[in-house]
Amino acid sequence: MTIQEMLQKLIDLGFSQRAIADRVGVTQPTIYRATKGAAVRYEVGKAIELFYEEQKKVAEKQQK
């Protein structure tokens, strides 16, 4: 799954770009650019991936 896809899933879960940016430690414009397919630094990509995985687990628990 790409960073762009992870961000879209987080947005679908109800997170705003600003909320994602705050959790990941970047600015909202960085998240906006990433949702449009722009490259991000490795560290940012890993932070997005970690946040996505955490929220995916939370969503799965809520569905049970």
mmCIF file as gemmi writes it, N, C-alpha and C atoms, coordinates in Angstrom:
data_model
loop_
_atom_site.group_PDB
_atom_site.id
_atom_site.type_symbol
_atom_site.label_atom_id
_atom_site.label_alt_id
_atom_site.label_comp_id
_atom_site.label_asym_id
_atom_site.label_entity_id
_atom_site.label_seq_id
_atom_site.pdbx_PDB_ins_code
_atom_site.Cartn_x
_atom_site.Cartn_y
_atom_site.Cartn_z
_atom_site.occupancy
_atom_site.B_iso_or_equiv
_atom_site.pdbx_formal_charge
_atom_site.auth_seq_id
_atom_site.auth_asym_id
_atom_site.pdbx_PDB_model_num
ATOM 1 N N . MET Axp A 1 ? 0.846 -1.173 0 1 0 ? 1 A 1
ATOM 2 C CA . MET Axp A 1 ? 0 0 0 1 0 ? 1 A 1
ATOM 3 C C . MET Axp A 1 ? 0.894 1.24 0 1 0 ? 1 A 1
ATOM 4 N N . THR Axp A 2 ? 0.535 2.207 -0.804 1 0 ? 2 A 1
ATOM 5 C CA . THR Axp A 2 ? 1.341 3.422 -0.904 1 0 ? 2 A 1
ATOM 6 C C . THR Axp A 2 ? 0.987 4.405 0.213 1 0 ? 2 A 1
ATOM 7 N N . ILE Axp A 3 ? 1.848 5.371 0.411 1 0 ? 3 A 1
ATOM 8 C CA . ILE Axp A 3 ? 1.589 6.434 1.385 1 0 ? 3 A 1
ATOM 9 C C . ILE Axp A 3 ? 0.3 7.159 1.007 1 0 ? 3 A 1
ATOM 10 N N . GLN Axp A 4 ? 0.126 7.417 -0.27 1 0 ? 4 A 1
ATOM 11 C CA . GLN Axp A 4 ? -1.076 8.094 -0.756 1 0 ? 4 A 1
ATOM 12 C C . GLN Axp A 4 ? -2.332 7.296 -0.385 1 0 ? 4 A 1
ATOM 13 N N . GLU Axp A 5 ? -2.29 5.99 -0.557 1 0 ? 5 A 1
ATOM 14 C CA . GLU Axp A 5 ? -3.432 5.138 -0.216 1 0 ? 5 A 1
ATOM 15 C C . GLU Axp A 5 ? -3.679 5.123 1.294 1 0 ? 5 A 1
ATOM 16 N N . MET Axp A 6 ? -2.6 5.06 2.079 1 0 ? 6 A 1
ATOM 17 C CA . MET Axp A 6 ? -2.752 5.079 3.538 1 0 ? 6 A 1
ATOM 18 C C . MET Axp A 6 ? -3.402 6.378 3.995 1 0 ? 6 A 1
ATOM 19 N N . LEU Axp A 7 ? -2.96 7.48 3.428 1 0 ? 7 A 1
ATOM 20 C CA . LEU Axp A 7 ? -3.541 8.767 3.802 1 0 ? 7 A 1
ATOM 21 C C . LEU Axp A 7 ? -5.019 8.822 3.438 1 0 ? 7 A 1
ATOM 22 N N . GLN Axp A 8 ? -5.38 8.299 2.276 1 0 ? 8 A 1
ATOM 23 C CA . GLN Axp A 8 ? -6.785 8.312 1.878 1 0 ? 8 A 1
ATOM 24 C C . GLN Axp A 8 ? -7.63 7.471 2.829 1 0 ? 8 A 1
ATOM 25 N N . LYS Axp A 9 ? -7.1 6.334 3.255 1 0 ? 9 A 1
ATOM 26 C CA . LYS Axp A 9 ? -7.832 5.487 4.213 1 0 ? 9 A 1
ATOM 27 C C . LYS Axp A 9 ? -8.013 6.217 5.542 1 0 ? 9 A 1
ATOM 28 N N . LEU Axp A 10 ? -6.975 6.927 5.997 1 0 ? 10 A 1
ATOM 29 C CA . LEU Axp A 10 ? -7.086 7.695 7.241 1 0 ? 10 A 1
ATOM 30 C C . LEU Axp A 10 ? -8.144 8.793 7.112 1 0 ? 10 A 1
ATOM 31 N N . ILE Axp A 11 ? -8.166 9.448 5.972 1 0 ? 11 A 1
ATOM 32 C CA . ILE Axp A 11 ? -9.176 10.48 5.723 1 0 ? 11 A 1
ATOM 33 C C . ILE Axp A 11 ? -10.563 9.847 5.707 1 0 ? 11 A 1
ATOM 34 N N . ASP Axp A 12 ? -10.673 8.674 5.088 1 0 ? 12 A 1
ATOM 35 C CA . ASP Axp A 12 ? -11.953 7.953 5.064 1 0 ? 12 A 1
ATOM 36 C C . ASP Axp A 12 ? -12.412 7.576 6.472 1 0 ? 12 A 1
ATOM 37 N N . LEU Axp A 13 ? -11.455 7.358 7.379 1 0 ? 13 A 1
ATOM 38 C CA . LEU Axp A 13 ? -11.786 7.041 8.772 1 0 ? 13 A 1
ATOM 39 C C . LEU Axp A 13 ? -12.22 8.279 9.557 1 0 ? 13 A 1
ATOM 40 N N . GLY Axp A 14 ? -12.1 9.453 8.944 1 0 ? 14 A 1
ATOM 41 C CA . GLY Axp A 14 ? -12.564 10.675 9.589 1 0 ? 14 A 1
ATOM 42 C C . GLY Axp A 14 ? -11.482 11.629 10.045 1 0 ? 14 A 1
ATOM 43 N N . PHE Axp A 15 ? -10.228 11.311 9.774 1 0 ? 15 A 1
ATOM 44 C CA . PHE Axp A 15 ? -9.141 12.207 10.16 1 0 ? 15 A 1
ATOM 45 C C . PHE Axp A 15 ? -8.988 13.315 9.126 1 0 ? 15 A 1
ATOM 46 N N . SER Axp A 16 ? -8.808 14.537 9.6 1 0 ? 16 A 1
ATOM 47 C CA . SER Axp A 16 ? -8.522 15.646 8.693 1 0 ? 16 A 1
ATOM 48 C C . SER Axp A 16 ? -7.036 15.623 8.345 1 0 ? 16 A 1
ATOM 49 N N . GLN Axp A 17 ? -6.686 16.326 7.289 1 0 ? 17 A 1
ATOM 50 C CA . GLN Axp A 17 ? -5.268 16.432 6.937 1 0 ? 17 A 1
ATOM 51 C C . GLN Axp A 17 ? -4.495 17.073 8.084 1 0 ? 17 A 1
ATOM 52 N N . ARG Axp A 18 ? -5.09 18.05 8.738 1 0 ? 18 A 1
ATOM 53 C CA . ARG Axp A 18 ? -4.436 18.726 9.866 1 0 ? 18 A 1
ATOM 54 C C . ARG Axp A 18 ? -4.202 17.746 11.013 1 0 ? 18 A 1
ATOM 55 N N . ALA Axp A 19 ? -5.201 16.916 11.323 1 0 ? 19 A 1
ATOM 56 C CA . ALA Axp A 19 ? -5.058 15.948 12.419 1 0 ? 19 A 1
ATOM 57 C C . ALA Axp A 19 ? -3.962 14.937 12.103 1 0 ? 19 A 1
ATOM 58 N N . ILE Axp A 20 ? -3.92 14.483 10.865 1 0 ? 20 A 1
ATOM 59 C CA . ILE Axp A 20 ? -2.869 13.542 10.458 1 0 ? 20 A 1
ATOM 60 C C . ILE Axp A 20 ? -1.512 14.218 10.587 1 0 ? 20 A 1
ATOM 61 N N . ALA Axp A 21 ? -1.413 15.441 10.095 1 0 ? 21 A 1
ATOM 62 C CA . ALA Axp A 21 ? -0.149 16.183 10.153 1 0 ? 21 A 1
ATOM 63 C C . ALA Axp A 21 ? 0.326 16.344 11.59 1 0 ? 21 A 1
ATOM 64 N N . ASP Axp A 22 ? -0.597 16.691 12.483 1 0 ? 22 A 1
ATOM 65 C CA . ASP Axp A 22 ? -0.234 16.865 13.895 1 0 ? 22 A 1
ATOM 66 C C . ASP Axp A 22 ? 0.288 15.566 14.493 1 0 ? 22 A 1
ATOM 67 N N . ARG Axp A 23 ? -0.355 14.449 14.178 1 0 ? 23 A 1
ATOM 68 C CA . ARG Axp A 23 ? 0.054 13.152 14.725 1 0 ? 23 A 1
ATOM 69 C C . ARG Axp A 23 ? 1.386 12.684 14.155 1 0 ? 23 A 1
ATOM 70 N N . VAL Axp A 24 ? 1.652 13.053 12.891 1 0 ? 24 A 1
ATOM 71 C CA . VAL Axp A 24 ? 2.862 12.592 12.208 1 0 ? 24 A 1
ATOM 72 C C . VAL Axp A 24 ? 4.032 13.547 12.442 1 0 ? 24 A 1
ATOM 73 N N . GLY Axp A 25 ? 3.728 14.798 12.795 1 0 ? 25 A 1
ATOM 74 C CA . GLY Axp A 25 ? 4.788 15.765 13.063 1 0 ? 25 A 1
ATOM 75 C C . GLY Axp A 25 ? 5.242 16.548 11.852 1 0 ? 25 A 1
ATOM 76 N N . VAL Axp A 26 ? 4.31 16.794 10.932 1 0 ? 26 A 1
ATOM 77 C CA . VAL Axp A 26 ? 4.607 17.6 9.748 1 0 ? 26 A 1
ATOM 78 C C . VAL Axp A 26 ? 3.514 18.649 9.599 1 0 ? 26 A 1
ATOM 79 N N . THR Axp A 27 ? 3.611 19.459 8.557 1 0 ? 27 A 1
ATOM 80 C CA . THR Axp A 27 ? 2.584 20.467 8.312 1 0 ? 27 A 1
ATOM 81 C C . THR Axp A 27 ? 1.455 19.887 7.464 1 0 ? 27 A 1
ATOM 82 N N . GLN Axp A 28 ? 0.304 20.543 7.52 1 0 ? 28 A 1
ATOM 83 C CA . GLN Axp A 28 ? -0.836 20.109 6.711 1 0 ? 28 A 1
ATOM 84 C C . GLN Axp A 28 ? -0.517 20.165 5.22 1 0 ? 28 A 1
ATOM 85 N N . PRO Axp A 29 ? 0.19 21.197 4.723 1 0 ? 29 A 1
ATOM 86 C CA . PRO Axp A 29 ? 0.517 21.19 3.297 1 0 ? 29 A 1
ATOM 87 C C . PRO Axp A 29 ? 1.362 19.977 2.866 1 0 ? 29 A 1
ATOM 88 N N . THR Axp A 30 ? 2.194 19.468 3.764 1 0 ? 30 A 1
ATOM 89 C CA . THR Axp A 30 ? 2.971 18.262 3.449 1 0 ? 30 A 1
ATOM 90 C C . THR Axp A 30 ? 2.035 17.081 3.245 1 0 ? 30 A 1
ATOM 91 N N . ILE Axp A 31 ? 1.034 16.96 4.109 1 0 ? 31 A 1
ATOM 92 C CA . ILE Axp A 31 ? 0.062 15.876 3.967 1 0 ? 31 A 1
ATOM 93 C C . ILE Axp A 31 ? -0.736 16.061 2.683 1 0 ? 31 A 1
ATOM 94 N N . TYR Axp A 32 ? -1.136 17.29 2.395 1 0 ? 32 A 1
ATOM 95 C CA . TYR Axp A 32 ? -1.876 17.565 1.158 1 0 ? 32 A 1
ATOM 96 C C . TYR Axp A 32 ? -1.073 17.11 -0.055 1 0 ? 32 A 1
ATOM 97 N N . ARG Axp A 33 ? 0.196 17.499 -0.096 1 0 ? 33 A 1
ATOM 98 C CA . ARG Axp A 33 ? 1.036 17.118 -1.243 1 0 ? 33 A 1
ATOM 99 C C . ARG Axp A 33 ? 1.179 15.605 -1.342 1 0 ? 33 A 1
ATOM 100 N N . ALA Axp A 34 ? 1.31 14.947 -0.207 1 0 ? 34 A 1
ATOM 101 C CA . ALA Axp A 34 ? 1.439 13.487 -0.207 1 0 ? 34 A 1
ATOM 102 C C . ALA Axp A 34 ? 0.163 12.823 -0.715 1 0 ? 34 A 1
ATOM 103 N N . THR Axp A 35 ? -1.004 13.403 -0.396 1 0 ? 35 A 1
ATOM 104 C CA . THR Axp A 35 ? -2.258 12.825 -0.895 1 0 ? 35 A 1
ATOM 105 C C . THR Axp A 35 ? -2.365 12.962 -2.407 1 0 ? 35 A 1
ATOM 106 N N . LYS Axp A 36 ? -1.636 13.901 -2.958 1 0 ? 36 A 1
ATOM 107 C CA . LYS Axp A 36 ? -1.633 14.104 -4.409 1 0 ? 36 A 1
ATOM 108 C C . LYS Axp A 36 ? -0.513 13.322 -5.093 1 0 ? 36 A 1
ATOM 109 N N . GLY Axp A 37 ? 0.232 12.543 -4.305 1 0 ? 37 A 1
ATOM 110 C CA . GLY Axp A 37 ? 1.252 11.677 -4.881 1 0 ? 37 A 1
ATOM 111 C C . GLY Axp A 37 ? 2.678 12.176 -4.794 1 0 ? 37 A 1
ATOM 112 N N . ALA Axp A 38 ? 2.891 13.307 -4.131 1 0 ? 38 A 1
ATOM 113 C CA . ALA Axp A 38 ? 4.253 13.828 -3.994 1 0 ? 38 A 1
ATOM 114 C C . ALA Axp A 38 ? 5.072 12.92 -3.074 1 0 ? 38 A 1
ATOM 115 N N . ALA Axp A 39 ? 6.352 12.872 -3.331 1 0 ? 39 A 1
ATOM 116 C CA . ALA Axp A 39 ? 7.254 12.074 -2.497 1 0 ? 39 A 1
ATOM 117 C C . ALA Axp A 39 ? 7.402 12.733 -1.127 1 0 ? 39 A 1
ATOM 118 N N . VAL Axp A 40 ? 7.587 11.899 -0.116 1 0 ? 40 A 1
ATOM 119 C CA . VAL Axp A 40 ? 7.844 12.394 1.241 1 0 ? 40 A 1
ATOM 120 C C . VAL Axp A 40 ? 9.147 11.789 1.743 1 0 ? 40 A 1
ATOM 121 N N . ARG Axp A 41 ? 9.747 12.441 2.73 1 0 ? 41 A 1
ATOM 122 C CA . ARG Axp A 41 ? 10.964 11.896 3.334 1 0 ? 41 A 1
ATOM 123 C C . ARG Axp A 41 ? 10.669 10.53 3.94 1 0 ? 41 A 1
ATOM 124 N N . TYR Axp A 42 ? 11.696 9.707 4.016 1 0 ? 42 A 1
ATOM 125 C CA . TYR Axp A 42 ? 11.554 8.354 4.559 1 0 ? 42 A 1
ATOM 126 C C . TYR Axp A 42 ? 10.928 8.385 5.946 1 0 ? 42 A 1
ATOM 127 N N . GLU Axp A 43 ? 11.419 9.282 6.799 1 0 ? 43 A 1
ATOM 128 C CA . GLU Axp A 43 ? 10.933 9.356 8.177 1 0 ? 43 A 1
ATOM 129 C C . GLU Axp A 43 ? 9.448 9.706 8.229 1 0 ? 43 A 1
ATOM 130 N N . VAL Axp A 44 ? 9.025 10.583 7.338 1 0 ? 44 A 1
ATOM 131 C CA . VAL Axp A 44 ? 7.614 10.97 7.283 1 0 ? 44 A 1
ATOM 132 C C . VAL Axp A 44 ? 6.777 9.79 6.813 1 0 ? 44 A 1
ATOM 133 N N . GLY Axp A 45 ? 7.255 9.102 5.804 1 0 ? 45 A 1
ATOM 134 C CA . GLY Axp A 45 ? 6.547 7.925 5.307 1 0 ? 45 A 1
ATOM 135 C C . GLY Axp A 45 ? 6.387 6.865 6.382 1 0 ? 45 A 1
ATOM 136 N N . LYS Axp A 46 ? 7.438 6.629 7.155 1 0 ? 46 A 1
ATOM 137 C CA . LYS Axp A 46 ? 7.36 5.64 8.236 1 0 ? 46 A 1
ATOM 138 C C . LYS Axp A 46 ? 6.39 6.098 9.322 1 0 ? 46 A 1
ATOM 139 N N . ALA Axp A 47 ? 6.377 7.385 9.634 1 0 ? 47 A 1
ATOM 140 C CA . ALA Axp A 47 ? 5.453 7.904 10.645 1 0 ? 47 A 1
ATOM 141 C C . ALA Axp A 47 ? 4.005 7.762 10.179 1 0 ? 47 A 1
ATOM 142 N N . ILE Axp A 48 ? 3.756 8.03 8.904 1 0 ? 48 A 1
ATOM 143 C CA . ILE Axp A 48 ? 2.409 7.857 8.347 1 0 ? 48 A 1
ATOM 144 C C . ILE Axp A 48 ? 2.022 6.387 8.402 1 0 ? 48 A 1
ATOM 145 N N . GLU Axp A 49 ? 2.947 5.522 8.029 1 0 ? 49 A 1
ATOM 146 C CA . GLU Axp A 49 ? 2.674 4.083 8.051 1 0 ? 49 A 1
ATOM 147 C C . GLU Axp A 49 ? 2.345 3.607 9.469 1 0 ? 49 A 1
ATOM 148 N N . LEU Axp A 50 ? 3.104 4.057 10.453 1 0 ? 50 A 1
ATOM 149 C CA . LEU Axp A 50 ? 2.864 3.67 11.841 1 0 ? 50 A 1
ATOM 150 C C . LEU Axp A 50 ? 1.499 4.162 12.315 1 0 ? 50 A 1
ATOM 151 N N . PHE Axp A 51 ? 1.174 5.412 12.025 1 0 ? 51 A 1
ATOM 152 C CA . PHE Axp A 51 ? -0.126 5.964 12.41 1 0 ? 51 A 1
ATOM 153 C C . PHE Axp A 51 ? -1.258 5.202 11.721 1 0 ? 51 A 1
ATOM 154 N N . TYR Axp A 52 ? -1.082 4.896 10.447 1 0 ? 52 A 1
ATOM 155 C CA . TYR Axp A 52 ? -2.093 4.133 9.706 1 0 ? 52 A 1
ATOM 156 C C . TYR Axp A 52 ? -2.311 2.762 10.342 1 0 ? 52 A 1
ATOM 157 N N . GLU Axp A 53 ? -1.231 2.06 10.648 1 0 ? 53 A 1
ATOM 158 C CA . GLU Axp A 53 ? -1.349 0.718 11.24 1 0 ? 53 A 1
ATOM 159 C C . GLU Axp A 53 ? -2.047 0.774 12.598 1 0 ? 53 A 1
ATOM 160 N N . GLU Axp A 54 ? -1.73 1.793 13.41 1 0 ? 54 A 1
ATOM 161 C CA . GLU Axp A 54 ? -2.389 1.956 14.708 1 0 ? 54 A 1
ATOM 162 C C . GLU Axp A 54 ? -3.893 2.159 14.529 1 0 ? 54 A 1
ATOM 163 N N . GLN Axp A 55 ? -4.257 3.03 13.614 1 0 ? 55 A 1
ATOM 164 C CA . GLN Axp A 55 ? -5.668 3.342 13.411 1 0 ? 55 A 1
ATOM 165 C C . GLN Axp A 55 ? -6.42 2.185 12.758 1 0 ? 55 A 1
ATOM 166 N N . LYS Axp A 56 ? -5.731 1.429 11.942 1 0 ? 56 A 1
ATOM 167 C CA . LYS Axp A 56 ? -6.336 0.244 11.329 1 0 ? 56 A 1
ATOM 168 C C . LYS Axp A 56 ? -6.716 -0.762 12.417 1 0 ? 56 A 1
ATOM 169 N N . LYS Axp A 57 ? -5.825 -0.954 13.385 1 0 ? 57 A 1
ATOM 170 C CA . LYS Axp A 57 ? -6.104 -1.872 14.496 1 0 ? 57 A 1
ATOM 171 C C . LYS Axp A 57 ? -7.277 -1.376 15.328 1 0 ? 57 A 1
ATOM 172 N N . VAL Axp A 58 ? -7.325 -0.082 15.588 1 0 ? 58 A 1
ATOM 173 C CA . VAL Axp A 58 ? -8.43 0.497 16.356 1 0 ? 58 A 1
ATOM 174 C C . VAL Axp A 58 ? -9.747 0.273 15.618 1 0 ? 58 A 1
ATOM 175 N N . ALA Axp A 59 ? -9.755 0.517 14.32 1 0 ? 59 A 1
ATOM 176 C CA . ALA Axp A 59 ? -10.974 0.348 13.525 1 0 ? 59 A 1
ATOM 177 C C . ALA Axp A 59 ? -11.422 -1.11 13.512 1 0 ? 59 A 1
ATOM 178 N N . GLU Axp A 60 ? -10.467 -2.03 13.427 1 0 ? 60 A 1
ATOM 179 C CA . GLU Axp A 60 ? -10.805 -3.455 13.429 1 0 ? 60 A 1
ATOM 180 C C . GLU Axp A 60 ? -11.415 -3.868 14.763 1 0 ? 60 A 1
ATOM 181 N N . LYS Axp A 61 ? -10.881 -3.345 15.868 1 0 ? 61 A 1
ATOM 182 C CA . LYS Axp A 61 ? -11.42 -3.668 17.193 1 0 ? 61 A 1
ATOM 183 C C . LYS Axp A 61 ? -12.837 -3.128 17.35 1 0 ? 61 A 1
ATOM 184 N N . GLN Axp A 62 ? -13.096 -1.961 16.787 1 0 ? 62 A 1
ATOM 185 C CA . GLN Axp A 62 ? -14.419 -1.357 16.903 1 0 ? 62 A 1
ATOM 186 C C . GLN Axp A 62 ? -15.463 -2.124 16.096 1 0 ? 62 A 1
ATOM 187 N N . GLN Axp A 63 ? -15.032 -2.809 15.048 1 0 ? 63 A 1
ATOM 188 C CA . GLN Axp A 63 ? -15.962 -3.571 14.216 1 0 ? 63 A 1
ATOM 189 C C . GLN Axp A 63 ? -16.37 -4.878 14.869 1 0 ? 63 A 1
ATOM 190 N N . LYS Axp A 64 ? -15.587 -5.358 15.826 1 0 ? 64 A 1
ATOM 191 C CA . LYS Axp A 64 ? -15.876 -6.653 16.469 1 0 ? 64 A 1
ATOM 192 C C . LYS Axp A 64 ? -16.979 -6.547 17.475 1 0 ? 64 A 1
